[in-house]
Amino acid sequence: MTTPDLNTLQHFIGHAQRECLAELLTGEEGAFFANKLTALADLLAKMPTTYTQESLGDQAIIHLHYFKAGADWYITEKDIDTDGEGQIQAFGLVNLGYGPEVGYISIPEILAQGAELDLYFTPITLAAIINKKGLS
């Protein structure tokens, strides 16, 4: 199995987390992390683009979860990269500790602030995460 180049995931994983993953790939559990990154690359390739889940409402599927301190970003859709500049924004649910809000999310901004991608997140509906986290 070929592990995706961490640089190809740079628009979704911040610099510090990529450096840590590069180190983990060389350790005794390298195969585990290689599998995680391969699954992530596959998920990103198949992930819905903006507006494709619009009609689903709270049944839209969250595909990615970012976190930092008490803040969470749940991504349901990614932008179409029409300009070739990489992933610029996404759509999903944000909870900065003041209650949830649905809207556009700048992935570069949250990565610049040190948010990390949850490598253990399993896709789930918006309704399920709202109920699970008590975000109504």
N, C-alpha and C positions, 0 to 999 in steps of 0.2 A: 504494500500500500504506500502511496506517495502522500506525504504530508503537504498541505498547502503552504506556500511561501507566506510567512507572517506579514511581509510587506503588502501582499495582495489583500490582506484583511485590515490594512491600516485605517481605512475609512470607518471601520466599525469597532476597532480595538485601539485604545490609547497607547501611547509610546511606552509608558512604564509597564503596563500589563503585557505588551508584546515582548519587552525585554525579559520579564519574568517567565513568560511562556517559552521563550527561546532557551532559557536555562533549564526549565523543566523538561523540555524535549530531549535534552542530553542526559538526563538522570535515569535512574532505574525504573521510573514509571513513565518514561518517554513514550512508549507505545499507547498508554492510556490517553495522554495529552494529544498525541498525533491523531487518535481516533476522534477526540473531541473537536479538534480543529477541522478535520475532514467533514465531520457532521455539520459543523458551523458553516463551512464554505458551501456545502450542499443546501443547507437551509437558506442561506443568503441568495443563492442562485434561483431558488424556487419561491422566494418570499413575494407576497403580493405587492404591487406598486400602488401608488396613491390613487385613491378613488375606487379601487376594485372591490373593497369590502364595505363601501359606503352604505349600501342598502341593507347590510346585516345588523346595523345598530350595535347593541351590546352583545350580540352573538359574533361579532368580529373576533378573529383569532389574534392574540398577542403572540408574536414570534420571538421578540427579543426583550430582555429586561436589563436595564442599567441601574446602578445604585451608587450612592455616596452618602455617608452619614445617614440622616433620616429621610433622604430624598430618593424617589424611585421614578424611573421612566419606563413605560411599557410601550413597545413599538408594535403597531399593527401593520403598517405599510411603509415601504421605502419609496423614495423618489425615483423616477426614471432618470438615469444618468445620461441625458441627451447631449450634454456639452463635453462629456469625457473628463470632467474635473473631479469625479468621485462623488461619493454620497454627501449631499449637502444637508438635506432635511428629511424628515420622516413624519409620520402621523401616529398619534397614540394618546395614551393617558399619562399625565404627569401628576405626581403627588410630592410637593416640596415640604409637606408637613402642615399645610394650611387647608387641606382638602383637595380632592381630585379635580383635574381639569383636562378636558379632551381638546386637542389641537395639534398644530404643527410643532415639531421638535427639531432643533438644530443639533444634529449629532456632533459636528465639530465643536460646538460650544460646550456640550456636556463632557466630551472627552478632554477638552482644554481645562476644564475644572476638576479633572481627576476622577470622573465617574468610571466605574468598571463594568464591563459586560459580564453578566451572570452566565458562566459556562454550564451551569447545572439547571438552568431554567427549562421547563417543559412547556411548549405552547399550550395556551388555555384561552378561553373566551374572556372578553372584557367583563361580562356579567359575573363569571366565576371569580375573577381576581377582585372585583369590587366587593362581592360577598365575603370572600376569604379574608380580605384585609379590612373589612368594615368601612369601606370608602363611600358609602352612600351619602 
